[in-house]
Amino acid sequence: MADVIKVDDLAGEIVLAVRTYTEEVGAAIDQAARDTAKAMAKDLRETSPKDTGEYAKGWTYRKEAPGSYRVYNKKKPQLTHLLEHGHAQRGGGRVEGRPHIKPAEERHAPQLERKIAQILERGG
């Protein structure tokens, strides 16, 4: 038999149910974002340009806020823009970019969106 709730306690029970739902969904979204950031960092380690290999090995991630992670290059952060978009050479001429960050983002962002949609449909 279902629990009986007094009318006076109804508002408190609704608040408790919403808080529980929010915490469960928030935790599930945070885990999905973490898994996606981890997978993207691994993908970038495999697909980044490799001269000495140090740049490619530098990809990692960190938590910025609940449900928000940043994927970044810890060892050679100054090279990300230059390698992705190209740059001018000192003596003249131009080095073409080697896109590797944008393709990784395009592979992983839709997966995260699908995971979040599934979490919201399931309710945590």
MIRO-258790 format. One record per residue (C-alpha): residue in three letters; x, y, z. Coordinates in pm, whole numbers, plus 50000, padded with zeros to 5 digits. Each point is the difference from the previous one (the first is absolute). Layout:
! MIRO-258790
AlaXYZ/...
***
This chain:
! MIRO-258790
Met500005000050000/Ala501245035149918/Asp501245023450270/Val497465025250119/Ile501155036149992/Lys498165027350183/Val499095030849798/Asp502175021050231/Asp503034978549912/Leu499364998549625/Ala502175030149908/Gly502944986250196/Glu499684965949832/Ile499885016049655/Val503125020450076/Leu501774968550124/Ala499034980549685/Val501185027949770/Arg503285003750194/Thr500654962549979/Tyr499254999649625/Thr502275030249942/Glu502904984450192/Glu499704966749816/Val499785016449658/Gly502865023850083/Ala502254971650109/Ala499204979849688/Ile500675030049771/Asp503275007250180/Gln501114963849947/Ala499035001249631/Ala501935032749954/Arg503044985250178/Asp499924968749785/Thr499725021049684/Ala502905022750103/Lys502134969550078/Ala499184984349661/Met500705032649815/Ala503385004350172/Lys500904964449902/Asp498845006349643/Leu502155031649981/Arg503044981450133/Glu499594975749710/Thr499175024749720/Ser502165030550085/Pro503005008749784/Lys503104982750127/Asp503475014549952/Thr501644990850329/Gly496754986050140/Glu499975023050303/Tyr497135021149865/Ala497844969449936/Lys500724985950346/Gly498945032650168/Trp496224996549955/Thr498034997350322/Tyr496795013350157/Arg498885017150319/Lys496725007750168/Glu498935036349962/Ala496574998350167/Pro497394973250069/Gly499344983249664/Ser502685020749825/Tyr503464987549905/Arg502785016749801/Val502224979749767/Tyr503355017349959/Asn503664994449922/Lys501965001650324/Lys503514996449855/Lys499885022949693/Pro496885022350026/Gln501585027149783/Leu500064976749699/Thr496324991049983/His498915030649798/Leu503105000049780/Leu499684963349906/Glu496225000949958/His499845031549783/Gly503495004249858/His502335029750038/Ala502375023549817/Gln503674991049988/Arg502665023950118/Gly501815001749663/Gly496775002549800/Gly497524974549885/Arg497374981450191/Val499684966550177/Glu496634983949932/Gly497884989750293/Arg499414963650089/Pro496484998950144/His499784974650280/Ile498095017450281/Lys496865009549806/Pro499564965049850/Ala500344984450348/Glu497405024350134/Glu497664991849710/Arg500354962850076/His499375002550375/Ala497485028650047/Pro497064981649835/Gln500674969550217/Leu499825021450315/Glu496765015949880/Arg498474965549947/Lys501164988250344/Ile498485030750167/Ala496704995249813/Gln499884963750117/Ile500745010350359/Leu497195025449995/Glu497574974749850/Arg500884974250267/Gly499995025550279/Gly503504993150122/
***
